[in-house]
Amino acid sequence: MLIDTHCHLDFPDFDAERDDLVGRASDAGVKQMITISTLVHRFDRIKAIAEAYPQVFCSVGTHPNHAHEEPDIQVEDLVRLSEHPKCVAIGEAGLDYFYDYATPEQQARGLRRHIAAARITGLPLVIHARSADDDMATILREEHANGAFPFLLHCFSSGAELARTGVELGGYVSFSGILTFPKSTDIRDIARDVPRDRLLVETDAPYLAPKKWRGKRNEPSYVTNTAEILAETIGVSAEEIAAITTENAFRCFAKMTRVAA
């Protein structure tokens, strides 16, 4: 059994075949998945998808590239919406300096609000970090000093120091198809150093299809290839990495129930 801890089933890429791709995931051994929010104002759509499939769960939050679009979203809104029984996480929120859709200040304000919501609810914060390692580490340390909160660094593509900071503060590190790319030797080196009880796998579908399906639209069933490469990277069997990452997912996303296969 594997769990895709981060996909975007609400994106239009999947509208024509959502039933089929959920079925393909199950057939591939990906028995549960979490569809991640990028805009709080679309939460009704996200929760409806989670409600439609027993094996699909969801989050609520604003992606940093949309931080300027939802400045009105408050901590109380995130907390209230997260009470939905299928909502198992806050986010994704974070810092993305690769693009400049939202200013660093707008992104940081949004991130701190999401951290507050994670602290209040006890739900893990799904963190998006791109080209912003130093500022992300600073905010994580500052906020942790104000009170611990659960979190994971999703689709990890940052430097080793941010991974170490995340683990030191109690976070998880989630690897996507990027791990499988031939040139991603630095990411595989980082994965070897992450404690096994902090490892997660994801697709970030429809983006970043792993090597086996490179160039195609990604989907939850493809997390199997990422898991295979992660197993090779840290020197365990495919069965072991499935067990490790699945138990880690249930520990991280503690509100997520186990669905019968």
C-alpha positions as CSV (number, residue, x, y, z in Angstrom):
1,M,0.0,0.0,0.0
2,L,1.1,3.5,-0.8
3,I,-0.4,6.9,-0.1
4,D,0.0,9.9,-2.5
5,T,0.2,12.6,0.1
6,H,-0.1,15.5,-2.4
7,C,-2.1,15.7,-5.6
8,H,-4.5,18.2,-7.1
9,L,-7.6,16.3,-8.2
10,D,-9.6,19.5,-8.5
11,F,-7.5,20.7,-11.4
12,P,-9.3,20.8,-14.8
13,D,-6.6,18.3,-16.1
14,F,-8.6,15.5,-14.4
15,D,-12.2,16.6,-15.0
16,A,-12.8,14.1,-17.8
17,E,-11.5,11.0,-16.0
18,R,-11.4,11.5,-12.3
19,D,-13.2,8.3,-11.6
20,D,-10.7,6.4,-13.8
21,L,-7.6,7.9,-12.3
22,V,-8.7,7.1,-8.8
23,G,-9.4,3.6,-9.9
24,R,-6.0,3.3,-11.6
25,A,-4.3,4.5,-8.4
26,S,-6.1,1.8,-6.4
27,D,-5.1,-0.9,-9.0
28,A,-1.5,0.3,-8.6
29,G,-1.6,-0.1,-4.8
30,V,-2.0,3.6,-4.1
31,K,-4.9,3.1,-1.8
32,Q,-5.3,6.6,-0.4
33,M,-4.5,10.1,-1.5
34,I,-4.8,13.7,-0.3
35,T,-6.0,16.4,-2.8
36,I,-4.4,19.7,-1.8
37,S,-6.0,23.1,-1.7
38,T,-4.4,26.0,-3.5
39,L,-7.2,28.5,-3.0
40,V,-9.5,28.6,0.0
41,H,-12.3,30.0,-2.1
42,R,-12.3,26.7,-4.0
43,F,-12.7,24.6,-0.9
44,D,-16.2,23.6,-1.7
45,R,-15.0,21.9,-4.9
46,I,-12.1,20.2,-3.1
47,K,-14.2,18.9,-0.3
48,A,-16.8,17.6,-2.8
49,I,-14.2,15.5,-4.5
50,A,-13.0,14.2,-1.1
51,E,-16.6,13.4,-0.2
52,A,-17.1,11.5,-3.5
53,Y,-14.3,9.0,-2.9
54,P,-13.7,7.1,0.4
55,Q,-10.0,7.0,-0.3
56,V,-9.5,10.7,-1.0
57,F,-8.9,13.3,1.7
58,C,-8.1,17.0,1.4
59,S,-6.6,20.1,2.9
60,V,-7.6,23.8,3.1
61,G,-5.2,26.7,2.3
62,T,-3.8,29.2,-0.1
63,H,-0.8,28.5,-2.2
64,P,1.9,31.2,-1.9
65,N,1.5,32.2,-5.6
66,H,-2.1,33.0,-4.8
67,A,-1.4,34.8,-1.5
68,H,-2.2,38.2,-3.1
69,E,-5.6,36.8,-4.2
70,E,-6.8,35.8,-0.8
71,P,-5.5,38.5,1.7
72,D,-8.9,38.3,3.4
73,I,-8.5,34.7,4.6
74,Q,-8.0,34.7,8.3
75,V,-6.8,32.1,10.8
76,E,-10.4,31.6,12.0
77,D,-11.5,30.8,8.4
78,L,-8.9,28.1,8.0
79,V,-9.7,26.6,11.4
80,R,-13.4,26.5,10.7
81,L,-13.1,25.0,7.3
82,S,-10.7,22.4,8.5
83,E,-13.4,20.9,10.7
84,H,-14.7,19.1,7.7
85,P,-14.3,15.3,8.4
86,K,-12.3,14.7,5.2
87,C,-10.0,17.7,5.8
88,V,-6.7,16.4,7.2
89,A,-4.2,19.2,6.7
90,I,-3.7,23.0,6.4
91,G,-2.2,24.4,3.2
92,E,-0.5,24.3,0.9
93,A,1.1,27.6,2.0
94,G,4.7,28.8,2.0
95,L,7.2,30.9,0.0
96,D,7.9,30.8,-3.7
97,Y,10.5,33.2,-4.9
98,F,10.9,31.5,-8.3
99,Y,7.7,33.3,-9.4
100,D,6.7,36.8,-8.4
101,Y,2.9,36.6,-8.5
102,A,2.7,37.6,-4.8
103,T,5.3,39.7,-2.9
104,P,7.5,38.0,-0.3
105,E,5.6,40.0,2.3
106,Q,2.2,38.8,1.2
107,Q,3.5,35.2,1.1
108,A,5.0,35.5,4.6
109,R,1.8,36.9,6.1
110,G,-0.2,34.1,4.6
111,L,2.3,31.5,5.7
112,R,2.2,32.7,9.3
113,R,-1.6,32.6,9.3
114,H,-1.5,29.0,8.1
115,I,1.1,28.2,10.8
116,A,-1.3,29.6,13.4
117,A,-4.1,27.5,12.0
118,A,-1.9,24.4,12.1
119,R,-0.9,25.1,15.7
120,I,-4.6,25.6,16.8
121,T,-6.0,22.6,15.0
122,G,-3.1,20.2,15.3
123,L,-3.4,19.4,11.6
124,P,-0.1,19.3,9.6
125,L,0.8,22.3,7.5
126,V,1.7,21.4,3.9
127,I,4.6,23.7,3.1
128,H,5.6,24.8,-0.4
129,A,9.1,26.2,-0.5
130,R,10.8,27.2,-3.7
131,S,14.0,29.3,-4.1
132,A,13.4,30.7,-0.5
133,D,15.4,28.4,1.7
134,D,16.8,31.1,4.1
135,D,13.6,32.9,4.7
136,M,11.7,29.7,5.1
137,A,14.1,28.4,7.7
138,T,13.9,31.7,9.5
139,I,10.1,31.7,9.7
140,L,10.0,28.1,10.7
141,R,12.4,28.7,13.6
142,E,10.6,31.9,14.7
143,E,7.2,30.3,14.7
144,H,8.4,27.2,16.3
145,A,9.7,29.3,19.2
146,N,6.2,30.6,19.6
147,G,4.8,27.1,19.9
148,A,5.3,23.8,18.0
149,F,3.1,22.9,15.1
150,P,3.1,19.9,12.8
151,F,4.3,20.3,9.2
152,L,5.9,18.7,6.1
153,L,8.1,20.1,3.4
154,H,6.2,19.0,0.3
155,C,7.7,18.2,-3.1
156,F,11.2,18.7,-1.7
157,S,13.6,20.4,-4.1
158,S,15.4,22.8,-1.7
159,G,18.8,22.5,-0.1
160,A,20.1,20.1,2.5
161,E,20.1,22.8,5.3
162,L,16.4,23.4,4.9
163,A,15.7,19.6,5.1
164,R,17.8,19.5,8.3
165,T,16.0,22.4,9.8
166,G,12.6,20.8,9.0
167,V,13.6,17.5,10.6
168,E,15.1,19.3,13.6
169,L,11.8,21.1,14.2
170,G,9.8,17.9,14.0
171,G,8.7,18.1,10.3
172,Y,8.5,15.5,7.6
173,V,10.1,15.7,4.1
174,S,8.0,14.6,1.1
175,F,9.6,13.6,-2.2
176,S,8.0,13.8,-5.6
177,G,8.9,12.7,-9.1
178,I,11.8,15.1,-8.9
179,L,13.6,12.5,-6.9
180,T,13.7,10.2,-9.9
181,F,15.2,12.6,-12.4
182,P,18.7,11.6,-13.6
183,K,20.2,15.0,-12.6
184,S,18.6,15.0,-9.1
185,T,21.6,13.5,-7.4
186,D,21.5,16.3,-4.7
187,I,17.9,15.5,-3.9
188,R,18.7,11.8,-3.6
189,D,21.6,12.6,-1.3
190,I,19.3,14.6,0.9
191,A,16.8,11.8,1.0
192,R,19.5,9.4,2.3
193,D,20.0,11.7,5.3
194,V,16.3,12.1,6.2
195,P,15.4,9.8,9.1
196,R,13.2,7.0,7.8
197,D,10.4,8.0,10.1
198,R,10.1,11.4,8.4
199,L,9.9,10.2,4.8
200,L,6.8,10.7,2.6
201,V,6.0,10.3,-1.1
202,E,3.8,12.3,-3.4
203,T,3.1,13.1,-7.0
204,D,2.0,16.8,-7.0
205,A,-0.1,15.6,-9.9
206,P,-0.7,16.8,-12.5
207,Y,2.8,18.1,-12.4
208,L,6.3,16.5,-12.3
209,A,5.6,12.9,-13.5
210,P,8.5,10.7,-12.4
211,K,11.1,9.3,-14.7
212,K,9.1,6.3,-15.8
213,W,6.4,8.6,-17.2
214,R,8.5,11.7,-17.8
215,G,6.8,14.1,-20.2
216,K,3.3,12.8,-19.4
217,R,0.6,14.4,-17.2
218,N,1.2,13.1,-13.7
219,E,-1.4,11.2,-11.7
220,P,-1.6,9.5,-8.3
221,S,-0.8,6.0,-9.6
222,Y,2.6,7.2,-10.7
223,V,3.8,7.7,-7.1
224,T,4.8,4.0,-7.4
225,N,7.9,5.0,-9.4
226,T,8.9,7.7,-6.9
227,A,8.6,5.1,-4.1
228,E,10.7,2.6,-6.1
229,I,13.5,5.1,-6.6
230,L,13.3,6.2,-2.9
231,A,13.7,2.6,-1.9
232,E,16.8,2.2,-4.1
233,T,18.2,5.5,-2.8
234,I,18.0,4.5,0.9
235,G,18.7,0.8,0.4
236,V,15.4,-0.9,1.3
237,S,13.0,-3.0,-0.7
238,A,9.9,-1.7,-2.4
239,E,7.7,-3.4,0.2
240,E,9.7,-1.7,3.0
241,I,9.4,1.8,1.6
242,A,5.7,1.2,1.1
243,A,5.3,0.3,4.8
244,I,7.6,3.1,6.0
245,T,5.9,5.9,4.0
246,T,2.4,4.7,4.7
247,E,2.9,4.5,8.4
248,N,4.6,7.9,8.3
249,A,1.6,9.3,6.4
250,F,-0.9,8.1,9.0
251,R,1.3,9.6,11.7
252,C,1.7,12.9,10.0
253,F,-1.9,13.2,8.8
254,A,-3.3,11.8,12.1
255,K,-6.9,12.8,11.2
256,M,-6.8,10.6,8.1
257,T,-8.6,7.3,8.6
258,R,-7.6,4.0,7.2
259,V,-9.8,3.0,4.3
260,A,-10.4,-0.7,3.7
261,A,-8.7,-1.8,0.5
